Amino acid sequence: MILEVAMLHVRPHLVEEFEDSFRQASKIITQMKGYIQHQLQKCLEEESKYILLVQWETLEDHTEGFRGSEEYQAWKKLLHHYYDPFPVVEHYENVELG
């Protein structure tokens, strides 16, 4: 399992609109191959800051499958204009501790 992590800085005057658009966009991502689950968390200290966490079966399911799809174009159209600056997306894997 791969965890996609994106810190989202939303233009402050567009927070409510962003959350509505994200609800729509969530329907897109949940249909993608390799998708496991996702969550959007809102920062308590900065109301226009969010963290997006998405679990994928493989890195390629996100970087090639989703990002290379027509569905990603719809996701992008719904969400990308809200961000300033554009988010850095990183991928993590679990560290076995025992």
N, C-alpha and C positions, 0 to 999 in steps of 0.2 A: 504494500500500500504506500502511495506517495501522498504527501500533504502539500497542497499548493497554498501559499500564504501571500496575500496582497494587502498592503496598507493603502486604504483609499482615503484621499483627501478630497472631499466634495465641496464644491463652491457653496459657501454658507447660506446664501439666499435660495439655494435649490435643494436643501435637505429633504423636505417633504416630497417633492417631485421625484427625487432620486429614489427614495424608499418605494414609492409607487412603481416606478420603472423597474426597480430590482425585483419586485414581486412578479412582474411579467417575465423578466429575464430568467428567473428561477425555473420557470416552466420549460425553458429552452435547455438549460444545462442538465436538468434531471433526465432528459431523454438520450443523452450522449453515451456512446459505448465507453465502458470503463469507469463511468461515474459511480461513486459510492454514496456520498452525501456531502452537504455543504451547510455552512452557517455564516450569517452576517452579524457581526457584533459591533455595537455602537459604543464609542468611547464616552466615558462619564465626564472626563475633564475637558474634552473638546467635542462639542456636539456635532461638528461636521466631519469628524474623523471616524473611520470604520476599519475593521479588519475582516477580510473575507478568507475563510478557510474552506478548502474543497479537497475531499479525499478522492483520489483516482486509483484505479488498479495498477496502472503503470504510468511512468513519465510521458511516454509516447501517446497515451490516451489523451493527455492534455495538450502537449506541445504540437503534436502532429494531427491527431484525430479531431479534437475540438477546434483548435486554432486554424486548422486547414479546411474547416467545413463551412457550408452555406449557413448553418445555424449560428456559427460564430459571427458572421456578418450581421445577423439580426441582433445578437447580443451586443455587439460593438455599437450598432446604431442606437440601441436603447440606452446604453450606459456611458460610453466613452466621453461624451461632451460634458459630463458632470465633474470630471476630475481636474484638479489643479494643485500640484503638478500631476502628470500621468504616473500611475502607480508602478513601482518595481514589484515584479512577481518572482517569488523564490519557491523552490521545491525542497522538501525535507523527507527524510526517511527515518523510521524508528531505530533507536540504538538499543540493542539487546543488553540489558543490565544484569542478567542473572544466568 
